[in-house]
Amino acid sequence: MKTVLLFTRNGLGDAPEGLQQTLAVKFLSLLAQAEQKPERIVFYAEGVKLVCEGSLVLQWLKMLEAAGVELLVCSTCLEYFGLTDMVKVGQVGGMPGVLSALQEAEKVISL
C-alpha cells in the first residue's frame, strides 16, 4: 500500500517540545527497523526542522532514505525558517511535490 507520513511539527504529536522530540526519536527508530515502511515521508511547516542539522532524528531518517523511503521537504518552509542550507537528508521540493505525494497515496497519516 502506498502510504505517506506527514510531519508538520518539529517532533511528534501535540505535546511540549521535549516530548515531541522524544516521541519522534522513538517512532522513527522503530520505523527504520521495521519490515514495512511508508513509500514517502513529507515534511512541511515546522516539520522541516527534523531534516536539518542538529535534528535528533537524522540517523533514523538517513536509514529510512537508504531503505528506499522518499523524504520530501518543503522548500517554502525551509526558506521561511532560514534553514535552506542546513538540510542533511531528503529531497527539497515545492508544494507541487507535496500535493502530488498526497494525491498518489493510498493512505496518508499525519503525525
C-alpha positions in Angstrom: 0.0 0.0 0.0 1.3 3.5 -0.9 1.5 5.2 2.5 2.6 8.7 3.1 3.5 10.1 6.5 3.2 13.8 7.2 5.4 15.6 9.7 4.2 19.2 10.3 5.8 19.7 13.7 9.4 19.6 15.0 8.6 16.3 16.6 5.6 14.0 17.0 2.2 14.9 18.3 0.7 17.9 20.1 2.9 18.0 23.2 5.6 20.0 24.8 8.7 20.3 22.5 10.9 18.0 24.5 8.2 15.2 24.5 7.6 15.8 20.8 11.3 15.2 20.1 11.4 12.1 22.3 8.4 10.6 20.6 9.8 11.3 17.1 13.1 9.6 18.0 11.3 6.5 19.3 8.8 6.4 16.4 11.4 6.9 13.6 13.9 4.5 15.2 11.2 1.8 15.3 10.1 2.6 11.8 13.6 2.4 10.4 14.0 -1.1 11.9 10.5 -2.3 10.8 9.9 -4.5 7.8 7.0 -2.5 6.5 7.9 1.1 5.6 6.0 4.0 4.1 6.6 5.0 0.5 7.2 8.6 1.4 7.6 10.9 4.3 6.6 14.5 3.7 8.0 17.4 5.9 6.4 20.8 5.9 5.7 23.7 8.3 7.9 23.1 11.4 8.4 19.5 10.4 11.2 20.6 8.1 13.4 21.1 11.1 13.6 17.4 11.5 15.7 17.0 8.4 18.1 19.8 9.3 21.5 19.9 11.0 21.1 19.3 14.8 17.9 17.2 14.5 17.8 14.3 16.9 16.3 12.0 14.2 18.8 12.4 11.3 20.3 9.0 11.9 16.9 7.3 11.5 15.8 9.4 8.6 19.1 8.5 6.8 18.4 4.8 7.4 14.9 5.2 6.0 16.1 7.0 2.9 18.8 4.3 2.4 16.0 1.7 2.6 14.1 3.4 -0.3 11.7 5.7 1.6 11.4 9.0 -0.3 11.8 12.0 2.0 10.2 15.1 0.6 11.0 18.5 2.2 9.0 21.8 1.6 11.3 24.4 0.1 9.0 27.3 1.1 9.0 26.2 4.7 12.8 25.9 4.7 13.1 29.4 3.3 10.7 30.8 5.9 12.7 29.3 8.8 16.1 30.2 7.2 17.1 26.6 7.0 17.7 26.1 3.3 21.5 25.5 3.8 21.0 23.2 6.8 19.2 20.3 5.2 21.0 17.0 5.8 18.6 14.4 4.4 15.8 14.2 1.9 14.8 15.9 -1.4 13.9 19.6 -1.3 10.8 20.4 -3.4 7.9 22.7 -3.6 4.2 22.4 -2.8 3.5 20.7 -6.2 5.6 17.8 -5.0 3.7 17.7 -1.7 0.4 17.8 -3.5 1.5 15.0 -5.8 2.6 12.8 -3.0 -0.7 13.2 -1.2 -2.8 12.6 -4.4 -0.8 9.4 -5.3 -1.0 8.0 -1.8 -3.5 5.2 -0.9 -3.2 6.2 2.8 -2.0 9.4 4.4 -1.0 9.5 8.1 -0.5 12.9 9.7 1.8 12.8 12.8 
